């Protein structure tokens, strides 16, 4: 029996979402590229990669070299069969970023609404869903959509509830329903997801679910088996470049030489608990401030109720408890990633997964907290509704106050996310820093999007140098991504997957700096994704700030001969290098203009 859905008046949640997206659009349209966008793992990485694909026209190229890290394969960059990549094909980088944010919110709301209503409908067949349930599902979807997670993977995060919804529909398939349509959507799902961060684990969870349901139902669900195969094929098709490298390339990469940090048992327990409470940088959902205390309180009340009613079996059937168990499981897995014993078992049983970051299961926890919150506010609403309707004499105002409580819980959670100064809360930082500088006239040392890349200044520099495509350079005192974004080929760069042989070649260039700074040596030798020129005195000289106040030494420590052997022509520096003659480089010219806070010193090798 199908659940009836009352739609009249159920547009409050949709209107809230619409008003929020309108506000976002107006803010970014007015402020434009003067917006403050997170740099780490964003402007210094993916934004530059998309710009390189566009600058070189190699979105669809095969066997092509990307213009960084001395011509690393284009295949290491994002697939052209991805929604994010498509956005950067057709729009300017900043416009693509804003559209991507809006799509992330829309997909999260749409996906959550589909899944939440499907869950409620299955649990209450034949019961009419009123407007408040629809509104709550929409608003929790908004909460999930505005979580400030890894920007370049916002849409893959937002789409998690969509794949769960599709798999639920396939699981319950019987004749007369649209099974083939759902299978096609499952095949296409990788277009809005990302295999390395989420796809691998979705397949793993699905495999576990098939086994578990086989045991529970005492029958293998072939529909889910088909879905598993189709989803796997979809991942291979949409990310064929990644799979080609993983399966058919024999090139040793830096992934194979990265040094894993191992912890003691007590430290692993502490790490698991910390990640349960605080989350991690790329999945910082702020649940500890409001959502987690509420959800844990209800968890206790819920299960004490089951015990009091002598319904212990229902504890294991409740979706709320299932979400909590998966959250705990993900946190334990995150901790076990730092166990040498577990790593040794993986190396022995599944050698190809050696070094694989299986602790990324933690990326599913933000959605699971939102799922728990929806179940909580839905049940709270149903309880309040039942109490209010059972007392017809109660005043309408009092009824509205009680009915509004679930709404207030969700809206408070949304407000906390929007006003918290987390690393990836670009909307907050843009609003705050713009108001401070434009209205109150406060000085601001942070770089906005336009200032970070300073395209006008670099256009002037390239024209003055008569820069030609293919002339390799390096950056000093700034992210190589700035050069890459501006169409300058670089020998340095930021990438977690490039040949180990090149890392060793580049190490000869920076050896003088590494020899002076043990923390920097460990950072590069044991990780190496940031293939940069390092300081021989300061821990970091790459700052996304207008000033360079953190620089205490203007000397550069490099092997200029090794750099020359790599084919380097220019060194673009934000630092006026004081020992240029000693290391064998010479200043060509310094550049600055009103469009940029930078002063760029361009050196060449003698």
N, C-alpha and C positions, 0 to 999 in steps of 0.2 A: 504494500500500500504506500503510495507516494505521500510525502508531507506537503501540505498546502502552504504556500508562502503568501502572506499578506503584504502587498507592496504599497498600498495607499498610505502616504505619510512617512514612508520609510526612506526618505531622501535626506534626512538630517546629516547622517554620516557622509553621504556623497557630497553634500554641500560644504561640509567642513573640509573635506579633502580638496574639493574644487577651489575653495577660497585660499587654502594653504598653497596650492600649486600656482594660483594667480599671484599671490604675494611673492613667491620665489621667482616667478618669471619677471615681475616688475622690478624686483631688487636687482637681479642680474642684468636686466635690460638697461636699467638706469646707470648702474655702476660699471657694467661691462668688464673689460679686461683689467680694470683697477680693483677687481675683487681679490680677496686673499684666499688662495687655494693651497692646501697642504702640499708641502714639498716632498717629504720622505715617502719613498716607494710610489710616488705619484708624478709630480713635475720632474723629478730627477730620474724617472724610470719610464713609465708607460706612456706618458704624454710625449716624451721625446721619441720613443719608438714609433708611435703612430705618425709623428711628424716626419721621421725618416722615411717611412713607407710612402708617405704622400710626396715628399720632396723628390724622391728617386723614382716614383712611379712603379714601385715593385710589389704592390699589394698581391698581384697574381703571378709574379715571376717565379720561375723555378731555376735552380742552379745559380741564383744571383747572390752577390755579396752585399751585405748591409754596410753602410758607410761609418762603421765604428768598430772598435777592437780590431783594427787592421783588416777589415773586410770579412767579419764573421758571417756565416751563412744566414741568408734571409729567413731560413726555416726556424730559427730560434725566436723569431718575433711572432706576435699574435697571428692566428689564422685569419684568412680573409672571410672564412665562413663563420663569423661571429658577429653578433649584433653590435657590440662596441666598435669593432673594426669597421663595420659598414657605416656607422655614424661618422667616423673620422675620414672615410672616403669622400663623403658628400658635403661635410660642413667644416668650417674652420675649427681648429682644436678647442678654442674656448666655447664656441657654440655647441660642439659635440659633447663637451663636458656637461654643459647645462642641460641639454636634451637628455643625456644619459641619466642625470640625476632625476629629472622629471619622470622618465620612463621607469626608473628604479622604483619610485614611489607608486606609480600607477600599477606596475606589475605586482608589487607587494600587496597592495590593496585588493586587486583583482584575484590574486592567487589565494590570499588568506580568506577572502570572502567565500570563494568557491569551496575551499577545504572545510572551513568552520561550519558553514551551512550544511555541507554534506555529512559531517560528523553528527551534528545535531539532528538532522533528518533521519539518519540511520538509527540513532538512539531513541527517537520519538516518531516512529512511522505512523502516518495518518494524522499527526497533530499539527495544527496550524502554527506556523512561525510568524509572530507578529513583527511589527516594524522595529521594536526595540532590539530584538535579536539581530536583525539585519544591520541596524545602526552600530551595535556593539562589534559585530564581525568586521564592519568597515573601518571603525575607529582603531581596533587592534591591528588591522592591516596597515593603517596609517602609522601607528607606532612602529611596526616592523619596518616600514618603508623609510622612516626618517632616522633609523639607527645609523650612526656614523661609522660604518664598517669600511673595509678596504675599498677606496673609491673606484679603482679600476675593475673591481669585481662586485660592484654594488648590485647589478642586475642578476648575476648568478646567485648571490645571496638571496635576493628578493624572490627568486623563482623556486626556491626549495619547496614551499607549500604546493606549488603547481604540480610538480612531479609526484608528490605524495597523493594529491587528489586524483591524478590520472591513473596511478597504480591502484588506488582503491576502486576506481571505476572498473578497471580491467579485472581485478580480483573478483568483483561481484557480477561479472558479465554472465549473462545467459541469453538465449536466443531472443531476438526481437529488440536488442539494444545495439547501440552504435559502437561495438567493439573495434571494428577496423579503423574508425576515425580516431579513437583514443590511441591505438597502436601507432598510427601515423604521427600523431602529436608527440608521442614518446620518442619516436625515431628522430624527430626534429628538435627535441628538447635541448640537445647540446648546443644549438645555435644561440641560446640565451644562458648557457651554463659555461663551466670551465673545468676540464677534466682533472688537471693537476690539483686544484684546490677542492673541488667538490664532486666531480663526476666519478672518480675512482671509489670514493666512499659511498656514494649513492648506490653504485653497483654492489659494493660489499654489504651494505645494509639490506638491500633487496635480496641478496643471496641468503642472508641470515633469516630474513622474514619468510622466504620460501620454505626453508628447513623447519622453522618454528611452526608455521601454519600447517605444514605437512604432518607434523607430530600432533598438533592440536586437532586438526580436522580429520586426521587419519586418512588423508587423501592428498595426493600431490596436485597442486593447482597448476595445471598446464598453462593457463592464461598468464600467470606471473612468470613462468619459465620462458614463454615466448617474449614477454615484455623485457626480461633480463637480456635475452639474446638481441632483441631489436635495439634496446638502449645501448648495449655494447657496440653494436655495429654503427649506430648513430654517432657515438663518440669517435670511432675510428674514421668515419667519413668526414665529420665536421672538423676534426683536428688531425687530419692525415699527416700533416708535416711533423707534429709531435711524435706520433706513433712510428713514422718512418725513421726518425732519429733514434727513438728508444729501441726499436727492434732490429734495424738494419745498419746502423752506424757503428763502426768499431773504434771510433775516435774516443780516446780517453778525455773526459771532461773534468772540470774542477769539482763536480759533484762527487766524484770518486775519491778525491783526496781531501775533502773537507773533514776536519777533525770534530768528532762528536763529543759534547760535554756529557760526562756521566756523573750521577749523584748517588749518594748513599741511600739506604732504605728510608731513613728518617727524612732526608731531604726530598725524596720522591713523594712521600706522604704529604709533606709541607707544600710542595709544588702543586700537587693535585688539589689540595684544599684552597690554596691561593687562587688557582685558576677557576675554581668553582665560585669563589666569592667575587673576584675582580675581573675575570675574563682576561683577554690579552689585547695587545695594541690593535691588531687587525680586526678584532671582533669585540671591541669595547662597547658593550650594549648598556652599561650603567645600571644593570639590573640590581646591583647591591644596594642602591639608595632607596628603592621603593618597591619594585616588582618582587625581588627576592624575599624581603621580610613578609610581605603579604602572602606570597605563594607558600612559603614555609609554614606560616601560621595556619593557613587553610589545610596544608598537607597533614599537619598534626590533628586538627579538628576532624578532618575527613576520616582518617584511619582510626582514630579513637572511636568515632561513631560506628564504623564497621565492626569494631571489636565489641562495643557495648551491645550492638544489635545481634551479636553472634553471627555476623555475616563475613567471616574472615576470607572466604573464597572471593568475595567481591573486591577485596583489596587488590587482587591480582588481575581483575578484569577492568579496572577503572583506567581510562585513558590518562587521567591526571597523574596517577602513579607511574604509568608507563613512561610518560614524558620525563618525570623526575628520575626514574631509573636510567634512562638513556643519557640524561645530563650527567649523572654521577659516573656512568660508564665512560663517557667522553673525557671527563676530567681524570679518571684513573688512567686511561690510555695516554693522555697528555703527560702524566707523570712517568709512566712506564717507558716512554720514549727516551728517557734519560737513564734507563737501566742497562748496564753493560751485559747482564745475563740475558735479558730479553733480546738485545741486539745480536748476541752470539747465536741464539736460537734461530732468529730470522735469517742470518747469514748462512746457517747450515741448511735450513729447510727450504728457503726461497732466496737463493743468492741474488737474483735480479733486484730484489727489494732492499738490498744493503744500502743504508744511508737514506732510504725513503722517509719523508717526513709524515709518518702515519699519525702524528699527533694533531694533524689538521682536522680530525674529527671534532675538535673544539669549535670549529666554524659553524656547526649545526646548533650549538647551544643558544645563540640569540633567538632563533626561531622557536626553539622548544620552550624558552621562558615566556615568549609571547603566546604560544599555544596554551600554556598553563594559565596565563592571565586571562585568556578568553574563556576557558572553561570555568574559572573562578567567577568572573563577572557575569557569565551566562547563568550559572547556578544561583548566584546572588540575586540576579534579576528575577529568576523564576520563583525563588523563595519569597522575595519581597512582593512580587505580583500576586502570589497565592495568599499572602497575609493581608494585603490591601484589599483584594477582591472579596475576601471572606468577612470583611468588616464594611458593609455598604454605608454605614453611617459616618464613616471617617470623611473629613473635609477634603475637597479636591486639592487644595493647596498642600495639605499634608501628604496626600498620595503622590503628588508630583515631586515633592522633596525626597521621599523614599525611592521613587522610581529613578530619580536622577543620580543616586549614589553610584551605581555601576558606571555610568557615564563619567562621573567625576574622577573615579579611580583611573580610568584609561586616559582621560585628558591630562591628569596630573603627571602620569608616566610620560606622555608625549611632551609636555612642557619641560620636564626635567631633562629629557634628551636634547631638546632644542636650545636650551640656555646653558648647557654644560660646555665648558671650554676644552673639550677633548681634542686630540691631535687632528682628527679628520672632520671636525665640525666646521666646515668652510662657511656655511651660512651664518653661524654665530660670529666667527672671526671677521667676516666681511662686514657685517652690520656694525659690530662693536668698533673696529678700527676705522671704518669710514666715518661713523658718527664722531668719534674722538678727534679725528684729524680735520674733517670738514666743518663741523659745527663748533667744537670747542678749541680747535687750533692746536691740539697737542701734537708734539713731534712723535713720529712713529718710525722705528728702525726696521720693521718687518718689510719684506718685499711683496708687492702684489704681483698678479699674474703678468701684467705688462712689464713691470720692472724686472721681474725675475729673468725673462727671456730677452728683454731689451732689443727687439728686432730692428728698430730704426737705427740704433747705434751700430749693430753688427752689419746691417746693410751698408752703412757708411764705411765701416772698416774693410769689408770685402771689396767694395768698389775702389777704395784707395789702394789696397794691396794688389788689385787686379787678381783676386783669388779665383782659382780655377777648380772645378770639380775634380776630386781625386787627390788634391793636395792635403796630406795628412798632418794633423796638429795634435797638441795636447793642451789640457787646461790646468792651470795652477791657481789655487785659491778660490776655485769655483767648480761647480758640477760640470763635467763634460757634456751633460744633457743640454746645457745652454748652447754650446757650440753645435751639437747635433740638431737641435731644434731649428737653428739658423742655417742649416745646410752646409756646415763645415765638417769635413771628414775627420774622425778622431781615432787615435791609436789607443786611447783610454776609454773607459765607459763603465757602466753598471749593468751587470747581467749575471745571473746565477747558473748559467749553462753555456760555457764556452771552452775551447780546447785547453787542456792542461799544458800543452806544449807552448801555447802563447802566454799563459800565465808565467811560465818559467822565463820566456824571452823578456817579458815586460819587467820581471823581477830584477833583471840585470840593470835596468834603467833606474829603479828606485832603491837598489841595494844600499847606497850610501845613507839614505834616510832611514831605512829599516835597521841598519846596523847601529844607529844612534838611539832608536826608540824601540825598546823591547815590546811594549804594548801594541805598537803599530805593526811590528814584525809578526807577532802572533795573530793579529787581526787579518793581515794579508795572507800569511802562509797557511793558517788553519781555516780560513774562509775564502777570501779572495774575490768575492763577487764585485766589490768596488775596486776596479783596476784603475787606480788614481795615482797622481803624483802626490806624495805625502811630504809633510814637513819633517825635518830632522830635529825639531825642537818642541813643537806644539802637537798635542794629540789630534787636533782638528783645525784645519785652516779653511775648510769649506763651509761657509756660513750663508744661510739664506737671509742675510741682513744687509742693510745699506752700508753700515760701518764695517770695518775690518778690525774691530777693537780687540778681538781674541788673538791677533797675530803678534807674537813677541819677538820674532826673528825674521828679517827679510832675506836671509840667505836661502838659497835653494840647494838641495843636496841630491844631485842626480849624476848618473853616468851619461854624459852628453854623447859620447861615442856610440854607446849602445842605442841611445835614442835615435841618433843619426842613421845607424844601421837598419833601424825599423822603417826608415823612410820619412822621418818627421821633418817638416819644413818650418812650422811655426809653433811657438809656445804662447798661448793667450793667457795672460796672468792678471789677477786683480791686485797683485802685490808688486811693488816697485823693487825688483830683485837687486840686492846690494852686492852680490858676488858674481855678477854675470861674467865678467872677464875671467875670473878664476876657473869657472866650470866650462867655459868655451861657448858661451852664447852672447849675442849682442842685441841691444834694443834697436828696433826699427823705428817705432813711434808709439806714443801714448794717445789714447782717444777718450773723449768724453763729450757729452752734449746734454742739453736740457731734457731730453726724452728719457734719460736713464740716470740712476744714482751711481752707476759704475764708472770707474776709470780703468780702462783696459790697456795694459802694456803688452805690445806684441814684440816678441823676440824671435830671432832665427838662430840656427846653429852655424857656427863658423866652420 
